[in-house]
Amino acid sequence: MVEDTFSSQKHEIIVTDRDTIDITGVTRVESFDREEFLLHTEYGYLGVRGQDLRIKHLDLELGRISIEGQITDISYLEGADSRIEKNSGLFGRLFR
């Protein structure tokens, strides 16, 4: 019997040396490329930006993802507000 469910998972972000990020509480990966990841978590959308980003490990059953690369920004996205729409990156295009 599986005891962990998405609604009861702990949501944690662990950054190691700005080149690896481990995130728990991930329910799905909306989109990703070498510069931006958009993840849906228990606490809303989470954006991870950087350079040369790639998935090191992904297990959505356990709600875990590990990303490698040069991490420059981590932020929660509240919705399609004007600040995000003006962005020329993946997040701006996604919320137009």
C-alpha positions in Angstrom: 0.0 0.0 0.0 1.4 3.4 -1.0 1.3 5.8 2.0 2.5 8.9 0.3 0.0 10.9 -1.9 0.6 14.1 -3.7 -1.6 16.1 -1.3 0.4 14.9 1.7 3.9 15.2 0.2 6.5 17.5 1.7 7.7 20.2 -0.7 11.4 20.9 -0.5 14.0 22.6 -2.6 17.6 21.8 -2.1 20.3 23.6 -4.1 23.8 22.2 -4.0 26.7 24.5 -5.3 24.2 26.2 -7.7 24.7 23.4 -10.1 22.2 20.8 -8.8 18.7 21.3 -7.5 16.5 18.6 -5.9 12.8 19.3 -5.6 10.1 17.2 -3.9 6.3 17.7 -4.1 6.4 17.9 -7.9 3.1 16.8 -9.5 4.1 17.3 -13.2 6.7 18.9 -15.5 4.9 21.4 -17.7 7.8 22.2 -19.9 11.6 22.4 -20.0 14.5 23.3 -22.2 18.2 24.0 -21.5 17.4 27.4 -20.0 14.0 27.1 -18.2 11.9 24.5 -16.4 8.3 25.0 -15.4 7.1 22.6 -12.8 3.8 22.1 -11.1 4.2 21.5 -7.4 1.9 21.1 -4.4 2.3 24.9 -3.8 1.8 26.1 -7.4 4.0 26.6 -10.4 7.8 26.7 -9.8 10.2 28.1 -12.4 13.8 27.2 -12.5 16.1 29.2 -14.8 19.7 28.8 -15.7 22.1 27.6 -18.4 22.7 24.1 -19.8 19.9 22.7 -17.6 19.1 19.0 -17.9 17.1 16.4 -15.9 19.3 14.2 -13.8 16.5 12.2 -12.2 12.7 12.3 -12.4 10.2 10.2 -10.4 6.7 11.7 -10.6 5.2 8.8 -8.6 7.3 10.0 -5.6 7.1 13.7 -6.8 10.8 14.2 -7.2 13.0 15.8 -9.8 16.7 16.5 -9.8 18.1 19.1 -12.3 21.7 19.8 -13.2 23.2 22.8 -14.8 24.1 26.4 -13.8 21.1 27.6 -11.8 20.5 31.3 -11.8 16.9 31.8 -10.7 14.1 29.9 -8.7 10.7 31.5 -8.4 7.1 30.6 -7.7 4.7 31.9 -10.4 1.4 33.2 -9.1 -0.4 33.4 -12.5 -0.5 35.3 -15.8 0.2 38.8 -14.6 1.7 41.6 -16.6 5.2 41.0 -15.1 5.3 37.4 -16.6 3.6 38.4 -19.9 6.3 40.9 -20.6 9.0 38.3 -20.2 10.5 37.1 -23.5 11.5 33.7 -22.1 9.5 30.5 -21.9 7.4 31.7 -19.0 6.3 34.8 -20.9 5.4 32.8 -24.0 3.6 30.2 -21.9 1.3 32.7 -20.2 0.4 34.8 -23.2 
